Amino acid sequence: MAQLLRSAHRRRQAVGHQRTDLEEAWHRHGAALFALSLVLFEDVEDAESVVTQAFLDACTPSDIALASVGRRELARYVYVLWARRSASHSSRVLLSSADPGWRPSGVAAMAKLSHRQRTAIALAMFGEHTYTEIATLMELPAITVASLMRSGLLAAAATPA
């Protein structure tokens, strides 16, 4: 994570943003966005790349302060990047096979769920989206998203730690 912050800081310096803005946004949203990205991509390198890209692109227009960009907007952007890349994505380090010690809290129990269940739950847990917002992002009926989240949470709760 520190490497991502340094990389993003170097890029932000090039466009004139203060390190303090980046650090504040990173401390508020970085871990949650990484967890969301990891659940979506199932790949550590892709997750890191997308989170970095989300921070870098969040305030590319010079009139937007990074500190004013909220977690929902950043999470929405992470999801959009995943949707764009999903057709050509090839996993290298899958959730189900990776060392469970490095995973963010809540991610380990989701490894056995379907990708749609993981996506819906991760957008709520780490992106602070409501089920209706998730339905819009995933282009599914709200009742389907609610059902995916309910069944996924029940299955995750039944998974031994």
C-alpha positions as CSV (number, residue, x, y, z in Angstrom):
1,M,0.0,0.0,0.0
2,A,2.8,2.4,0.8
3,Q,4.2,1.9,-2.7
4,L,0.9,2.8,-4.2
5,L,0.8,6.0,-2.1
6,R,4.3,7.0,-3.2
7,S,3.4,6.3,-6.9
8,A,0.2,8.2,-6.6
9,H,2.0,11.0,-4.8
10,R,4.5,11.4,-7.6
11,R,1.7,11.6,-10.2
12,R,-0.2,14.0,-8.1
13,Q,2.8,16.3,-7.8
14,A,3.0,16.4,-11.6
15,V,-0.6,17.9,-11.7
16,G,-0.2,20.1,-8.6
17,H,-2.1,18.4,-5.8
18,Q,-0.8,18.5,-2.3
19,R,0.5,15.4,-0.6
20,T,-1.8,16.1,2.3
21,D,-4.9,15.8,0.2
22,L,-3.7,12.5,-1.2
23,E,-2.8,11.2,2.2
24,E,-6.1,12.2,3.7
25,A,-8.1,10.5,0.9
26,W,-5.8,7.4,1.1
27,H,-6.2,7.0,4.8
28,R,-10.0,7.4,4.5
29,H,-10.6,5.2,1.5
30,G,-7.5,3.2,0.5
31,A,-8.0,0.0,2.4
32,A,-11.7,-0.2,1.6
33,L,-11.0,0.4,-2.1
34,F,-8.2,-2.2,-2.2
35,A,-10.6,-4.7,-0.6
36,L,-13.3,-3.9,-3.1
37,S,-10.8,-4.1,-6.0
38,L,-9.4,-7.4,-4.7
39,V,-12.9,-9.0,-4.5
40,L,-13.7,-7.8,-8.0
41,F,-10.4,-8.7,-9.8
42,E,-9.3,-11.6,-7.6
43,D,-5.8,-10.6,-8.4
44,V,-3.4,-8.6,-6.1
45,E,-1.5,-6.9,-8.9
46,D,-4.7,-5.8,-10.8
47,A,-6.3,-4.7,-7.5
48,E,-3.3,-2.5,-6.7
49,S,-3.2,-1.1,-10.2
50,V,-6.9,-0.2,-10.2
51,V,-6.9,1.5,-6.8
52,T,-3.9,3.5,-7.8
53,Q,-5.6,4.4,-11.1
54,A,-8.8,5.4,-9.2
55,F,-6.9,7.8,-7.0
56,L,-4.9,9.2,-9.9
57,D,-8.0,9.7,-12.1
58,A,-10.3,10.9,-9.3
59,C,-9.2,14.5,-9.5
60,T,-7.4,14.8,-12.9
61,P,-9.5,17.9,-13.6
62,S,-7.5,20.6,-11.8
63,D,-10.6,22.2,-10.3
64,I,-11.5,19.1,-8.2
65,A,-9.8,18.6,-4.8
66,L,-8.9,15.0,-4.1
67,A,-10.1,15.4,-0.5
68,S,-13.6,16.2,-1.7
69,V,-14.0,12.9,-3.7
70,G,-16.0,10.4,-1.6
71,R,-15.7,6.7,-1.3
72,R,-18.8,6.0,-3.3
73,E,-17.4,7.8,-6.3
74,L,-14.1,6.1,-6.0
75,A,-15.8,2.7,-5.5
76,R,-18.0,3.3,-8.5
77,Y,-14.9,4.1,-10.6
78,V,-13.2,0.9,-9.4
79,Y,-16.2,-1.1,-10.4
80,V,-16.4,0.6,-13.9
81,L,-12.7,-0.2,-14.4
82,W,-13.4,-3.8,-13.5
83,A,-16.3,-4.0,-15.9
84,R,-14.1,-2.7,-18.7
85,R,-11.3,-5.1,-18.0
86,S,-13.3,-8.2,-17.1
87,A,-13.5,-9.5,-20.6
88,S,-9.7,-9.6,-21.0
89,H,-8.9,-10.3,-17.3
90,S,-6.7,-13.4,-16.4
91,S,-6.3,-14.1,-12.8
92,R,-2.8,-14.7,-11.4
93,V,-3.4,-14.8,-7.6
94,L,-7.0,-15.9,-6.8
95,L,-8.8,-15.2,-3.6
96,S,-9.4,-18.9,-3.1
97,S,-5.7,-19.9,-3.5
98,A,-3.9,-16.9,-1.9
99,D,-2.4,-16.8,1.6
100,P,-5.4,-15.8,3.8
101,G,-3.1,-13.8,6.2
102,W,-2.9,-10.8,3.9
103,R,-6.5,-10.4,3.0
104,P,-8.5,-7.5,4.3
105,S,-11.1,-8.3,6.9
106,G,-14.3,-9.7,5.4
107,V,-12.7,-10.8,2.1
108,A,-11.6,-14.3,3.2
109,A,-15.2,-15.4,3.9
110,M,-16.2,-14.3,0.4
111,A,-13.8,-16.5,-1.4
112,K,-16.4,-19.3,-1.8
113,L,-19.2,-17.1,-3.0
114,S,-20.2,-16.6,-6.6
115,H,-18.7,-13.6,-8.3
116,R,-22.0,-11.7,-8.4
117,Q,-22.5,-12.3,-4.7
118,R,-19.0,-11.1,-3.9
119,T,-19.4,-8.1,-6.1
120,A,-22.7,-7.0,-4.6
121,I,-21.5,-7.5,-1.0
122,A,-18.1,-5.8,-1.6
123,L,-19.8,-2.7,-3.2
124,A,-21.9,-2.4,0.0
125,M,-19.2,-3.2,2.5
126,F,-16.2,-1.4,1.0
127,G,-17.9,1.1,-1.4
128,E,-20.7,2.2,0.9
129,H,-23.3,1.7,-1.8
130,T,-27.0,0.8,-1.1
131,Y,-28.5,-2.2,-2.8
132,T,-30.4,0.1,-5.2
133,E,-27.1,1.8,-6.2
134,I,-25.5,-1.6,-6.6
135,A,-28.4,-2.7,-8.8
136,T,-27.8,0.3,-11.1
137,L,-24.0,-0.4,-11.3
138,M,-24.5,-4.1,-11.9
139,E,-27.4,-3.5,-14.3
140,L,-29.6,-5.9,-12.3
141,P,-33.0,-5.6,-10.7
142,A,-32.8,-4.4,-7.1
143,I,-34.6,-7.5,-5.8
144,T,-31.9,-9.6,-7.5
145,V,-29.2,-7.7,-5.8
146,A,-30.9,-7.9,-2.5
147,S,-31.2,-11.7,-2.9
148,L,-27.6,-12.0,-4.0
149,M,-26.5,-10.1,-0.9
150,R,-28.7,-12.0,1.5
151,S,-27.7,-15.5,0.2
152,G,-24.1,-14.4,0.0
153,L,-24.0,-13.1,3.6
154,L,-25.7,-16.2,4.9
155,A,-23.2,-18.4,3.1
156,A,-20.3,-16.3,4.3
157,A,-21.6,-16.5,7.9
158,A,-21.8,-20.3,7.6
159,T,-18.2,-20.6,6.4
160,P,-15.9,-21.7,9.2
161,A,-13.2,-19.2,10.1
